Every structure is written in C-alpha cells, then in structure tokens.
C-alpha cells in the first residue's frame, strides 16, 4: 500500500506527480487523506481508499497503518511555509515512518527518488 497526503497548497502538485507516475500508482493499493484522495480519484480516476481529512485524524490513521506494516511508502507533500494546526499529528506520522524504516517523501525531489526505488522493488 502507498499512502498519499498533501497539504492544501500542495494538492495540485501531488495530482501532477501521481499523473506522471500513474502506471505505478495503479499497480498498488493506495490510501489517502480525505480531500487528497478525492482529487486523485476525480482528476485521475485512481482507485484510492480515503481516510479522514488530515486535521481530523487522517495522518494518524495512516501512521497506524505504517505501524502494522501495511504501508510500503508515504508520499506527503508538506507545505513548509504554512503553519498546520495538526502539527503534532504530522510529527507523529514522520516519527513512525522513521521507527519502522518506511520511505517518506515530503517533497517532489524525494518523491521521485522513492518512485525510482519502488520501481526496482515491483519488477
């Protein structure tokens, strides 16, 4: 399973990124926070399991799935210039990715690296 999360000002960048790598994302089960998942489904037709909106606990739901071994990589396009009211949840998700050695891409450059790695794992 691949997890997809994007802050409001990064949602269009996430959609564009997934569009460029749509074949890969179509081959995997995907989970996303509420609005991000809706956009990916509506704009790309990607089958995405949607959990709660990030501030409503969606980041924590995905973090829980990381701890159970369900998530292979997390793509989290963060907005570093805007304060987030649920910053403790974001920190918790990042911490569990580190604890469980799960690749976490927080921007376009690292996301490209994770996709390249995934392609070697899925062939």
ZIZI-V772832 format. One record per run of one state. SS is the DSSP state (H for helix, E for strand, - for the rest). FROM is the first residue (numbers start at 1). TO is the last residue. Records with the same first field share a line. If there is no record, write none. Layout:
# ZIZI-V772832
SS = FROM-TO  FROM-TO
This chain:
# ZIZI-V772832
- = 1-1  7-7  21-21  28-29  45-48  52-53  57-57  68-72  78-86  100-102  106-107  122-123
E = 2-6  30-33  49-51  73-77  103-105
H = 8-20  22-27  34-44  54-56  58-67  87-99  108-121
